[in-house]
Amino acid sequence: QVQLVESGGGLVQPGGSLRLSCATSGVIFRLNAMGWYRQAPGKQRELVATITSGGSTNYADSVKGRFTISRDNAKNTVYLQMNSLKPEDTAVYYCSASRMSTYWGQGTQVTVSS
């Protein structure tokens, strides 16, 4: 049974930081490309960042220079370090694992507000 469990979301002031984690089980983590996506109210889910099994990364233009995706294959976990957060970063953040199929976590809420 595949499980992806996100954590680390919460309420933060503009300019603040959060670190999201996504712990996985039931997949061969090191062979999967991992991703973070987000969905704001009334909007479609959008890509935030991805990291391949080899460690190559890709970011949405809106988060380049502020967010960093990383992975720890020993812990079967992917991270998203988010700095200089803005109100427009407010969304539910989802992690994904992709190889032959794509699996999703349940999401974690990030709210950026003063």
N, C-alpha and C positions, 0 to 999 in steps of 0.2 A: 504494500500500500504506500503510495507516494504522499508525502506530507511536506509542505513548505509553510513555515511558521514565521511571520514577521513580528518584530518587536522594536521598541525604541521610539515610537511616535509620541506625540504630545503637543502641548501648547508652548510656543516660544515667541519671544518678542522679535520684531524685525531687527536684522543684524545678528541674531543669535545663531546657534549651531545645534544640530542634532545628529546622532549616528543611528541609522537603522541597521538592523540585523535580520537575516533570513536563514534560519536553520532548516536543513533539508534531511529527509530520510526516504528510503525506498528508491533512490536513483543513484547511479554511479556518478557521484558529484563531479569528479575530476574530468569526466568526459562531456559534461553538459556546458553549453553556453548559458550564462546567467544574466538576468536583466532586472532592472527596476522600471516600473511604469507608474503613472499616476492618473487619477481621474478626479477632476474638480466637479462640483455640483453643476449639472446642466451641460457638461462638456464630455467629449469622447475621451476614452483612455488614450494616453500618449506616452511615447517612449521617453524615459529620462536618461538611462545609461545602460550599456551592456558590456559584458566582459566575456571573451571567448575562453574555451578550455585552455588555450595557450597564453592567456593573459592580456590579449589585445583589448583595448577599451574604445568605446564610442559614446559620445554625449550629445544630448539635444543642445542646440545653440543657446537656449535660454538658461542652461545650467553650467555651461563651460566655464571653467575657472573658479567655480564655487563648490561644485559637488565632485566627489571622488568615489568611484566604485572600486572595490577590491574583493578578493576571495581568499579563503583559507581552506585549502583542500583537506588538510588534516582534521579540520573541524566541520567539514561539509557545510560551510557557512559563507554567505556573501554579505557584504556590507555596503552601505551608502553613507559616506560622510558628507553632511550638508552644512556648509558655512555661508555666512552673509545671507541668511534667509530673508525672503521678501514675502509680503502678503500674498502675492500671486503664486507662491509655492504651496499655498494651502490646498490640500487634496488628500484623498486616500491613496496611499502608496502600496503597490503590489510588487512582489517579486515573482520571477518566472524562471523555470528551468527548461531548457530546450535541447533536445538531441533528435530522436526520431519522433517524439511527441513533445508537446508543450504543456507544462503543468503550472498552476498558479496557486499562490497563497491566498489567504482570506483578506489581506490588506491591513494596514495600520494608518490611523488618522494623523495627519500633520496639520496643525493650525498655527499660522504665523499672524499674530495680532498683538497690538499694544493694549 
